């Protein structure tokens, strides 16, 4: 990496990685958009990957962990977000195989139900379905969680 363009590209890449983790394709797009040539960009990508600084699997795990903590989402939404960031399908499948979407669905529903006190039981159920669907949970998970909440009577009775 003797080329000045490659050195500048490496510095820019490290600056971006210092702010947050990136997928390989995401970082590559940013370097090219910034105006670095393809040869320098590829050189930087190879160097960062070989040193373990750039790892799509680690990036995906971090993204899933972060999203799960802040705003629980389903496999559908997480998969779409990882695809958008440029993570390979094989890695996405591997990461999501280990993801406990049913538990996250229940957590999201329990958190959301607190804001639905004013609605009727039918409206609460419908709003919860839409909310969970928009979060990327699969239909069978949503139905299982709603059934569980209905059986436990959790906030589904009429408000006082």
C-alpha positions, 0 to 999 in steps of 0.5 A: 500500500504505497499509493497515496490514494490507498493510504488516504482510503485506509485512513478514511476506512479506519475513521468510519470503523472507529465510529461504528462497525460496517459490513464489507460491502457497506464500507466499500460503497462509502469509499467509492462514493467518497471518490477513492478508486476501485483498486485502492478500495479493494486493496483496503478491503483485503487488508482490513479483512485479512487483519480481522478488522472487517468481518461480516459475521461479527458485524451481523451479530453486533447489529442483531444484538443491538437491535434486539436490546433497543427495539426487538424485531423479527427475523424478517426485518433483521434479515432485510436490514442485513441484506441492505447492509450487504451481508451475504445470505449464507451469513444471514441464514446462519445468524438468524438460525440462532436468533430467538424471534419468539421471545423477542416477539413476546417482549415487544408485545408486552412492552407495547400493550402498556400503551394500548389501555384506551382501546377496546380488546379487539382494537388492542389485538388488531393494533398489536398484530400490526405493530408486531408485523411491522417489526418483522415477526412472522405470523405464527409467532404473532398469533402464538404471542397473542394467544398467550397474552389472551390466555393470561388475561394480560391487559386485554380486559376492558380498562376500569 
